[in-house]
Amino acid sequence: MEGQFMAGQELKWNLNDIVAKGKFDQTYSGIEKDIAGMAEQIKLLKPQMSLGEFKQVIEFREDLKTRVSKISAYGELWENADLKSQDAKLYKARTQDLGIKLSDALLPLEHWLKGLTVEGLEKLDDFNANRLFAELPDLEYVFNYNRAAAQHTLSQGEERLITRKSVTGSQALVDMYNLVTDSFEYKFQPRGGKAKVFKTQGQVRNYYYSAKAAEREAAYKAVFKPYHDNEDKLFVIYRALAKDWDNDARLRNFPGPISMRNFYNRVPDAAINTLLEVCQKNVGIYQDFFRYKAKLLKIKKLRRYDLYAPLEAPRSKMSLPAAKKLVLEIFRDFAPGFADKAESIFKADHIDSHPRPAKDTGAFCSDIAPGVTPYILLNYTGNNSSVSTLAHELGHGVHDLYAQNHYYTSSHTTLPLAETASTISELMVFEKLLGQARSDKERRSMLLEKLGDSYATVIRQAYFVMFENQAHQRITQGIKSDQLSDLYLKQLRSQLGSAVEVAEEFRSEWSYIPHIFQTPFYCYAYNFGELLALALFARYKDQGKPFVPKIEKILAYGGSQSPDRIIKEVGMDMSSPEFWQGSFEVVKSWLSELKRLSK
């Protein structure tokens, strides 16, 4: 049935817009030649250089970064679409080598811009730094931020070693994690039901939302079984990655592992500490929700298997063309620019839409470089979650396209703000579908699902980061795999409190979270983005269309200003507990409405 439903809908992306067909080697050679030419540009560097010379050097750098990003994305996206392709892996490996060459070539320039000593060059003093940086206003904030943070920069020799280590060490370990987990098969057998073997995780995860308790339980057991069976291997990989990250943080004089992520995200430690503290303070909202959900489901207590259980039978599935039409209409009603930009991604054939064997799981939007329409990977199945994910990833793409008018270095939005447009897009779709609901029963079902999604995006992600903080500390001290699993299970039970019963198999769940392997401490970007988007959306609901240009301005900044300044432009302060608490009031209102509809 599912195959019939999906027939004729699948979209596959066209990578020829990144590298023209048959032109990879020619493109590679051209970039390699120009990387070698960076040495001539370096010779122009001196504090008294003309503004024109400075602009020439920087624009040469930006062009190289753009071209390397494009050719690197070619192999990476190919591999995402076909994890078993050896050709994709070969292209990816070759472009990693190119990335090392670029990093080496740019090191003298990067050190010089930071005011550090570079052999053969006169040190850039503050007066001339200000003079030169002002010539390129789009990059001025980034220049000054990096210059102020020179204390975290190592010598050129050490930086070269770390660049190579990231390719042959941490990136190789991440690739190994992907190889191990991508080979998993999922044996699904509900009690009293027929056994099935799924080749992709997305297929079995659909049963997390089943109306049948036995299917939900079987789905989680099927997913976690191979992770549990391979926990010793995955622990070795995770331990090495955590130690690698922590060693880099210490070498760079950061006070702790998460501080290095905060620095890259350009947010102060205090703001993230406040965010996590406020999330922890509000965990009771979700525990109250889970208790109420158990009452609605007429069971004494929810099990962890039941967090996303539907109250009523789910809506009939929505085809991808229908979902596309719905989302674009919602975007156009919000702002024509949103819809036009989202539609351009479809028109460019930059979406890979449906699950298939050997394809990467999950969903993402790849922001490659200014001038390149973003690429979106989905695993669309037609349920409400898939429609929401479509809106979410298109929101990322829209955000990237708003920020196209920047240099490469200032175009990429920092992680905390990267979820802004995507989450606002989800909220718009939710409100539209809620308004179209044909009965209170249907509205109640949608609120139930939304509160579950809110838990997954806000509290669950916050606790992942808190687990990472503890895990990195314990790994430094020395810990075994079963002890790490004990730590995770203890924290999960603390998070859900007395409202939810957590079975033993969830102890291995940490090994199933790819972000903690691939991008340490990434996960707070989700709850940061969700809560920020709730605050922005609440103001939009209050002020209406006049507030839309302010949201568009936030998106258009890209990475050209600090997140703190961008947020303050709309009167918000990320270091204020009251700001974050205000977003939880929206969540409370959803819960109150759910209870009202259930009377």
N, C-alpha and C positions, 0 to 999 in steps of 0.2 A: 504493500500500500504506500509506504513512504517513498519508494522508488518511483511509483506512478505519480505521486504528488509532486516530486521534484523534476520530473521529466521535462526537458526543454527549458528549464529555468537557469541552469548553471552558467555562471560567468567565469571566464578565465582571463587573467590579466595579460597584457601585452608589454613585454619588457623591452621591446625595440625602441621605446621612447627614451630609455636610459642609455642604451648602447645600440646603435644601428645594427641590424642583422648582418652577421659576417664581418663586423668591423671591430671586434673586441681587441684583437692583436694590434691593429693599427692605432686604436684609441689608447691602448696601454702604452705603446711605444712613444706616442706623442706626449703623454703625461710624464713618462719616465725621462724624456729628453728635457722637458721644461722644469722638472724637479732639479735636475742637474744645473739648470740655468739659474736657480735660486742663489747660487754662490755669487754670481755677478751682482745680483740685487743687494746682497749683504754688504758688498764693498761700498755701497752708497751711504751706508748708515754712519751718521755723525750728528752730534747734538745740534750743530748749526746748519744742518742740511735744509734745503729749500722745502717749502710746503708741497710744491709740485713733485719733487723727488720722493718725499715721504709718501704721498698719495700713490705714486707709481709702484713703490715697493709693496705697500699694503694691498693694493688691488691685484698685483701679481700673486700675492699669497692667497687672497680670497678666491681668485680664479682657480688656482691649484686645488684648494680645499673643495671647491664645488665639483670639479672634475673627478677627483679621487672619491668623493662621496657617491657620485653617480655610478662610477664603474664598480665600486664596492657593493652598492645595492644590487647590482645585476646578479652576482653570484648568490648573495644572501637571500634575495626574494625567490630566485630559482630554487634554492634549497628549501625554503619554506613551503613552496608548492609541491616539491618532490624530495622528501627527506632521504630517499634512497639513491638519488642521482649522483653518480660519481663525477660526472662532468661539472655539476653545480658545485660540488665540494672542491674540485680542482680550481675553478674560476675564483671561488671564495678564498682559497689559500693563496692564489697568485695576487689577488688584490690586497690581502693582508700584508704581503711582502712590500707592495707598493706603498701601503700606509706607513710602514716602518721607514721607508726611504723618505717619504714626505716629512715625517716627524723629525728625522735626523736633519733634514735640510732646513727646517724651520726653527730648530732649537736656538741657534745663535740670535735670530731675530726676536724670538719670544723672550729670551733672557735679557736682551738689550732693552726691549720695551719695558721690562720690569725694573730697570735700573741696576741689573746685576752685571758683574764683571764678565766680559767676553774678550777672549784673546784677540788682539789686533784691532779692537774697536775702543773708542773713547766712551766712557760711561755716560749714559743719558741722564742728565740732571733734571730736577723737578721743573725748573723754569722752562727749559726747552721741551720737556715732556708735555707740559700744559699747552705750549705753543703748537706743537705738532698734532697732539690729540684733537685739539679744537678744529683742525682742518677737516676732520672726518666725524661730524656730530653723531652719525649713526653708530659709530664704534666707540665713541668717547667714554660712555659708561663702562663698557667691557674693558677698554684699555686701563682705566683708572681702578676698576675692581681688581684686575689681575696685578696691577702694579702695587696696590696696597697689600696684596696677599703674597708678595714675593717670599715671605718667610716660609711658605709651604713648598717652595720650588727647590729642587736639588741641583747639583752640578750637572753640566751638560753630559758628562760621562755616565753619571748615575741615571739621568733621565733616559738616556739611550738604552741602558740595561733594562730599565723598568718597561719601556716600550716593547722590547723584544720578549721580556718575561710575560707580558700580558698576552702575547700571541702564542708563545710556545708553552706557557704555563696556565694561567687562569682561563684563557679562551679555549685552550685544548681540553681543560677539565669540564668546562661548560658543554663543549661539543660531545665529550664522553657521556655526560649526564643525559644529553639529548639522545645519543645513540642507544643508551641503555633503556631509557623510558619509552622511546619511540618503537622499540621492538616488543613492547608488552602486548599481550592479548588479554582480553577481559572475559572471564567465564561467569556468565550471568545465569543464575538459577534461583528464582523465587521458590519459597517453600510450596511444594505441591504443583509447581509449574515445570514447563519444559526448559531444558538447558539450552543456552545460546552462547556462542563465542563471538565477541565483537573485536574487530581489528582496530577500531579507532575509539578513543576515549569519549569523544563527543557523543557517539551513539549510545553508550551506556549511561552517560551523565544525564541524558534526557529523562531517564527514569527517576532522577532525584525529585522530579516534579510530578511523579505518577500519583494518581488518586488511590492506588493500592499500596498499603503499608508494606506488604511482603516484597513488592517490586522496588520500593525505595530502599529497603534494607539490603536487598540483593544487589542493587546498583552500587551502593557504597562499599559493600564487601567485595564486589567484583573489581572496583577501581583500586582499592587499597591493598588487595591481596598481592599483586606483583610488587608493589612498593615495599610491603612488609617482607616478602621473600628476598628482596634485593637490598634490604636496609643496610647491611654491612658495607656493600659496595657504595651505595649512595652516601653513607656517612663518611667514608674515606674521601669522597669527592668534596662533600660539603666542608669537612674539617680543613682540607687543604685550601679551599677557596676562602674560608673565613680567616685562616691564618695569613694568607696572602694579602687580603684586604687590610687586616689589622697591622701587619708589618709595614705596609705602605703608609698607613695613617700615622704610625709612630715615626717613621723616617721623615715624614712631612710636618712633624710637630703639631699634629692635631690632638686635642685633649682626649678624644675617644673615637672609636670607629664610626659612629653615626655622624660625628662632626665633619668628617671628610665628605660624606654625602650632602650634608647641609651646605657646606662650602660650594660644592659643585652646583647645588640648587640655588645658591645665592640667597639663602635665608638664614637668619641667626638661630643658634641653638635654642635660645630662650623661646622663640616662637614655636618651634616644634615640641619642646618640652611642654609648653602651655597647651598646645593642640592635644597631645597624648593624655595629659592630665584631665582635660575637660572631657575627652572621650571616655576615659576610665570612670569619671564621676557620673556620666550619664548612661552607664551600662544597664542601670536599673530600668530605664525606659524599655529596652528590648527584652529584658527578663520579664517585665510586666506583660509585654506583648506576647511572649511565648506562653505564659500562663493562660492568657486570654485565648490564645489560639487553641490550646489544649481543650479548653472549655467548649469552644466552637466545634472542635472535631469530636467532642464527646469522649475524650480519653482523659485519664487521671493526670498524666504527665507526658509532655513531649519527649520523645527520644531524639538524639542528634540526627537520626535518619529522617525525622519529620519536619525539620525546620522549614523546608520549602514545599511542604505538602499543600495541595490545593484544597480549598473548602468545597468548591463545586467542581464539576467536570470542566476541564479547560475548554476555552473557545476552540472552534474549529481552526485548523491551521491556516495561516495567511501565506499565499504565494509570494515569492520575491517581487514580481512585478507589482502586486497589490501593495506590498509593504513600501516599495520605492515610491509609488504614487502617494500613499498616505504621508510618508515622511517629508517628501518634497512640498506637498501642500501645506503642511504644518510650518515648515521652514519659511515658505513664501509669505504666509500670514504674519510671521514674526518679523522678517526682514527680507526683502527681495535678494539682497546680497548673499544671505545664507543659502537660499534655494539655488541661485545661479551657480555658486561655488560647488555645492554638493552635486548638482546635475552635471557639472563639468567633469567630475570624477567618473561618473558612469559613461559619459560620452567619450572619454579618453581610453576606455577599456582598461581601467586600472583597478579593477575589483576581481578578486578570486573568491567566489561566493559560497560554495557548498563543500561539505565534508567528503573525503574519499581516502582510501588507503594510501599511506605514505605521505599524506599532507600534514602539515603542522596543525596542532590543536589550537583552540581558542580563537582570538581575534586581535588584530592590531591595525594601526595606521602608520605607514612609514613616510615620514617627512624627510625627503632626501636632500633637497637643495632648492633655493629660490629658482623659479623658472621651470620646475618639474612638478607636474600635478601629482599629489600624493597617491600612494598605493595602499589599498585596503584588503586585508585578508579577513574573511569570515568563515564560519562553519554553520551556515544558515540551515535551520530545520523547520522554520515556519511557526514555531510557538511564540508566545508573547515575549519571552526572553530574547529570542532571535530578532524580533522586530525592534526591541529596545537596543540590542547590540548594534544593529544596523544604524539606528539614529546616533548612537554613541560614537561609532567609528567615523561616520560621516561628519559628526561634529568636530572630531579631531582634524579631519581633512579640511573642513571649512576654516578652522582656526589657522591651520598652516597656510592656507591661501590668503587669508587676511594679512598674514605676516610676510608675504612674498616680497614686499618692496624694501628689503634690507640686504645688506651684505650677508654672506654665508654665516659668518661668526655671530652676527646679531639677529639672525632670523629665527633661530630655534628657541622656542619658549622653554623656560625652565620647568622642571617637573611639577612643582606645586601648582603652577598656573596652567599646565598642559591639559588638565582635566576640566577646565572651565567650560569651554564650548560643548564638549562631549556630554557633560552632565546636564547642562542647560537643555541640550537637545533631547536627552532622555526625559527630562521633566516636562518638556513641551508635549512630547508624544504621550506621556502618561496622562497629563491633564486633558488632552484631546480625547483619548480613548475613554477616560473616566466620564467626560461630558457626554459621550455618545452611548454610554451604557444604557441598556434598555430597562433595567430594573435596579432596585436597591440591592438585590441579591448579587447582581453582577458587579455593582460598585463595591460592595463589601469584598467580593473575591479579588478585585483589582487592588484595593487598599491592603488586603492581606499580603498579596504578592509584592506590593511596593515596599511595605515595611520589612519584609524578608530581604528584599534587595538592598534596602537601606542598611540593615544589619550587616549584610555581606560587604558593603562598600565602606562603611564607617567603622563599626566596632571590630569586625573581623580583621580588617586591614591594620587598625591600630594595634591590635594584640599580636599580629604577625611581627610588627616592628618591635614591640616590647619583648617578644620571644627572641628575636634576633639580638637585641641588646644583651639578654641573659645568655644566649647561646655563645656569642662571641666571647663574653667574659669567661664562661665555663670552659670553652675550648682552649683558651689561653692557659687556664689553670690545669687542664687535663680532664677529659671526660670520655666515657665509652658511649657507643651508639644507643644501648638500652637506657642509659642514664639521660641522654638527650631526649629520647622518646618519653621517658618519665616526666621530664621537665615540661615538654610540650603538652602532655595529657593533663598535668596538674594545672597548667595555665588555662587550658581550654575549659576545664571544669570550673575554674574560678571565674572565667569570663561568662559562662552560662548560668552559674550559680545553681540554686535549688530548682530552677525552672525547667531544666532539661537534663535528661539522663544521657550520659556519654559512655558509649561502649568502648571496650579495650582496643578495638581495631583502629580507633582514631589516634592512637598513640603514634602511628607512622605517618600521620597526615603532613607533618613538616616536610617530609621528603618529596611530597607531591606538589609543593609550592615552587614553581620554577623561578619566581623573582628572587627568592632568597639565595639561589645559586647564581643566577645570571646578573642581578643588579642589587647588591645588598642595600637594605634600608629603602628600597624603592617604594614600598607599599604605602607609606604615609602620603604619597602623592594622591592616592585615591580618596582617602578621607578628607585631606586638605581640599582637593578639588570638589568633592561632593558638598562639603559644608560651605565652601565659598560660593559654589553655584546656587545652593539653597538661599543664601543671603542675597545674592544678586537677583535671583528669580523672584524673591519676595519683594524686592524693591521695584522690579519690573511690573509685578502684579499691582503694586500700590500706585506707581507713577505712570504706567502705561507706555505708549509708543515713545514719548520724549526720552525715556531711559535707554532705549535701544542703541542710539549712537554712542552712549557711554560704554555699553558692553562691547560694541564693535571697536571702539578705541582701545579697550583693554586687549582685545585679540590682536589688533594691528601692531601693538608694541613688539610682539615677538619676544626676543631676548635682549632688546636694546635698552631696557631700563630694569632697575631692581624690582622684584615682585612687591616689596614693601611700598615703594613709591607708586607703582601701578595701582595697587589696591587702595592706597590712601587718596588717590585722585577721586574715588567715589565715596570717600568718607569712612573707610574701613581700616582697622588696625589689627594686623595678624598676631600681635603680641598681647592682645587684650582677651582675657577669658570671656568677657561679656560678648565680644564679637562671635566667638565660636558657640557660646551658649545660645545665642539668638537663633542659630540654625537648628539646634535641637528642639527649639520651641515649635518649629515647623513639623518635625517628626512627631512631637507630642500631639499636634493638631490632627495628624493623620490617624493616630491611635484613638483619639477622642471621637473622630468621625466614624471610625470602624465600630467602636462600641455603641455609638448612637444608632447606626444602621442595623446593629445586631439585636436591638431590644425587641 
